[in-house]
């Protein structure tokens, strides 16, 4: 069962330890008998998709919400610029 604060399609995430690698939650998978899973699509390479458990996506040691604003799942994403001078 999903909670009220569960991520929604279009929400953006970054894998911890990567730079400017933004993934958007595309959809939830309906797999009877399994814990909830989601399909993530890489924002900059639309053909790249991964399936992760919702528990992994919510683990802040693995993924964190992206500074890129959430949008509709098919909206283009421009990753944030790298900081530095």
N, C-alpha and C positions, 0 to 999 in steps of 0.2 A: 504494500500500500504506500502510495506517495504522500509525503507531507506537504503542508502548505508552502514551506520554504524550499521545496525541491526545485532544481533548475528547470527552466522552460525552454522549448525549442527557440533557437536564436541566441541563447545565452552564450557568451564567449569565455573560453578558458585557455590557460597556458599551462603546458607541462612544466613542472618545476625543473630547473636546471637548463632550460632552453631560453633562447632570446628570440623575440619576435616570431614565435611559432604559435599562432592563434588557431584554436579549434572551436568550431561552433557546434552546439548541440543541435543535431538535425531532427532526431526523433527518438522516442522510446521504443524498445523492442518488446514484443509480447511473446515471451517464451514461457509457456506454462511449466510450472515446477522449478523454475530457476529464479534466482534473485533478479531484481530489476537491472536491465542493461540499457545503454544508450548508444546511438550511432553518432560519432563526431566526424565532422568534415573539416579538413584543413582549409583555412580561409584563403591562403595564397596559392593553393594547388587543389582546385576543386575536385580532382579525381581521387585525391587521397582521403580515405575514410578509415576509421578504426571503430571497433566495438569495445567498450569498457563497461565494467559493472558500475552501477550508480554509487556503490560504496567506494570504489576506487576514485571516481570523479570527485566525490565529496571529501576525500582524504587530502588535506592541505599539504601533506608531504609529497604527494604525487601531482596534483593539479591545483591551480588557484584561479579565481575569477580574473579575467583579463581586464586591463585598463581600457581596452577597446569597448565601446558601448555595445550593448546587446542590440540585435536587430532581427528582422525576419530571417529565417534560415537561408533564403536565397539572396540576401543582400550582400553586396561586395564588402570586403573588409580591407582597410588600409592599416597595417600594423603600426604601432607607435614607433616613433623614431628612436634610435638608440641615444641614450643620454651621454653627454661628454662634450668636451670642447675641442 
